[in-house]
């Protein structure tokens, strides 16, 4: 908690400032990849647009978003690790939170960090399907991995690996 509190005055720096600028220009009517050159995927702009429209464009708004995203990601880590006990769940979440915050302001809102939540939710969906069956877990797993692919296309590789896990498990279940 102390690290989170001490991170509140962190400024927008590194990639985040550039992505915020592109999102701001998009909000003013610019078309990405035509009016603005940037190599980021459209989901990145959607995240920044959502923050700009809901929380504002300032440093504190981005810190609030980053900390909320961090809490959500840590929560999914805890859920994922819960079968190994409360200590494992808490430790997994706290190690992730500490690692992210210890990286300093330049780590705030990086696309790789944003992608973690999508990847973890996708893996959790497949794990739930393996544990309980039912298609619903696979559907939301695919949906979040698809959304993650709009932030960074590397999520598609992870989705392919999870699809292989599903295919092997389904083949084993069929005989």
Secondary structure, DSSP 8 states (H G I E B T S, - for coil): -HHHHHHTT----THHHHHHHHHHHHHTT--BTTTB-----HHHHHHHHHHHHHT-SSHHHHHHHHHHHHHHHHHHHHHHHGGG-HHHHHHHHHHHHHHHHHT-GGGTT-HHHHHHHHHHHHHHHHHHHHHH--HHHHHHHHHHHHHHHTT-TTHHHHHHHHHHHHHHHHHHHH-
